[in-house]
Amino acid sequence: MATLTQLAELRDPRCHKSVEEIAEQLRGHWREDHVFSLCQALKMYDAIAERITAYEKEIQGKLEAMEQPGQSGQTAPPLSSGNKAKKIKSRGQEDKRQALFRMSGVDVTQIDAV
């Protein structure tokens, strides 16, 4: 595990604080009530993320169940917008894009806001 000094050395070169000052700030001065609140917030975040994952799996399953006959194994054509393709990939939505294509026979993600 990295020490505080090693972490401080990773600071941006434009940073005006010294390595020692950054390391001291990383050490921090935590109040018990703040740490407790932070732990509770993390637990809530994890619980919500777990539920979102369950919904995502359910949605993916429903999309696959609505696949059109003869579309099995078909893939949507590459997106013409490189920016949109990057966003879909970074959000992990390529599987949904492909499932929508197999369901409808067209790439509905070509429509703005979809």
C-alpha positions as CSV (number, residue, x, y, z in Angstrom):
1,M,0.0,0.0,0.0
2,A,1.3,3.4,-0.9
3,T,2.4,5.8,1.9
4,L,1.0,9.3,2.2
5,T,4.3,10.7,0.9
6,Q,4.1,8.4,-2.2
7,L,0.6,9.6,-2.9
8,A,1.6,13.2,-2.4
9,E,4.3,12.8,-4.9
10,L,1.6,12.0,-7.5
11,R,0.3,15.6,-7.3
12,D,0.0,17.8,-10.4
13,P,3.3,19.5,-11.2
14,R,1.5,22.8,-11.2
15,C,0.5,22.4,-7.6
16,H,2.1,25.0,-5.4
17,K,1.9,22.9,-2.2
18,S,5.0,20.9,-1.2
19,V,4.9,17.1,-0.9
20,E,5.0,17.4,2.9
21,E,2.0,19.7,3.0
22,I,0.0,17.4,0.7
23,A,1.0,14.4,2.8
24,E,-0.2,16.2,6.0
25,Q,-3.5,17.0,4.3
26,L,-4.0,13.4,3.2
27,R,-3.4,12.3,6.8
28,G,-6.4,14.4,7.8
29,H,-8.2,15.1,11.0
30,W,-11.3,13.0,11.1
31,R,-14.2,13.4,13.5
32,E,-15.9,10.2,14.5
33,D,-19.3,11.6,13.5
34,H,-18.1,12.5,10.0
35,V,-16.5,9.0,9.5
36,F,-19.8,7.4,10.6
37,S,-21.8,9.5,8.2
38,L,-19.4,8.7,5.4
39,C,-19.6,5.0,6.1
40,Q,-23.4,5.2,6.1
41,A,-23.4,7.1,2.8
42,L,-21.1,4.5,1.3
43,K,-23.4,1.7,2.4
44,M,-26.4,3.4,0.8
45,Y,-24.5,4.0,-2.4
46,D,-23.5,0.3,-2.6
47,A,-27.1,-0.8,-1.9
48,I,-28.4,1.5,-4.7
49,A,-25.7,0.4,-7.1
50,E,-26.7,-3.2,-6.4
51,R,-30.4,-2.5,-7.2
52,I,-29.4,-0.6,-10.4
53,T,-27.4,-3.7,-11.5
54,A,-30.5,-5.9,-10.8
55,Y,-32.7,-3.5,-12.9
56,E,-30.1,-3.5,-15.7
57,K,-30.0,-7.3,-15.8
58,E,-33.8,-7.4,-15.9
59,I,-34.0,-4.9,-18.8
60,Q,-31.4,-6.8,-20.7
61,G,-33.3,-10.0,-20.3
62,K,-36.6,-8.4,-21.4
63,L,-34.9,-6.9,-24.5
64,E,-33.4,-10.3,-25.4
65,A,-36.9,-11.9,-25.0
66,M,-38.3,-9.5,-27.6
67,E,-35.7,-10.4,-30.2
68,Q,-37.2,-10.7,-33.7
69,P,-37.0,-14.0,-35.5
70,G,-34.0,-14.2,-37.8
71,Q,-32.2,-11.5,-35.9
72,S,-30.2,-13.8,-33.6
73,G,-26.5,-13.1,-33.8
74,Q,-27.0,-9.9,-35.9
75,T,-25.0,-6.9,-34.9
76,A,-25.9,-3.2,-35.4
77,P,-23.8,-1.3,-37.9
78,P,-21.1,0.9,-36.5
79,L,-22.3,4.3,-35.3
80,S,-21.5,7.2,-37.6
81,S,-20.8,9.5,-34.7
82,G,-17.6,8.6,-33.0
83,N,-18.5,10.7,-30.0
84,K,-21.8,8.9,-29.5
85,A,-20.0,5.5,-29.9
86,K,-17.5,6.5,-27.2
87,K,-20.3,7.5,-24.8
88,I,-22.2,4.3,-25.3
89,K,-19.1,2.3,-24.7
90,S,-18.0,4.2,-21.7
91,R,-21.5,3.8,-20.1
92,G,-21.4,0.1,-20.8
93,Q,-24.5,0.3,-23.0
94,E,-23.3,-1.5,-26.1
95,D,-25.1,-4.7,-25.1
96,K,-28.4,-2.8,-24.8
97,R,-27.7,-1.2,-28.2
98,Q,-27.2,-4.5,-29.8
99,A,-30.3,-6.0,-28.1
100,L,-32.4,-3.0,-29.3
101,F,-31.1,-3.6,-32.8
102,R,-32.1,-7.3,-32.7
103,M,-35.5,-6.4,-31.3
104,S,-36.4,-3.7,-33.8
105,G,-34.2,-4.5,-36.8
106,V,-32.9,-0.9,-36.9
107,D,-30.3,0.9,-34.8
108,V,-32.6,3.2,-32.8
109,T,-29.5,4.7,-31.1
110,Q,-29.0,6.7,-34.3
111,I,-31.9,8.9,-33.1
112,D,-30.7,11.7,-30.9
113,A,-31.4,11.3,-27.2
114,V,-31.8,7.5,-27.5
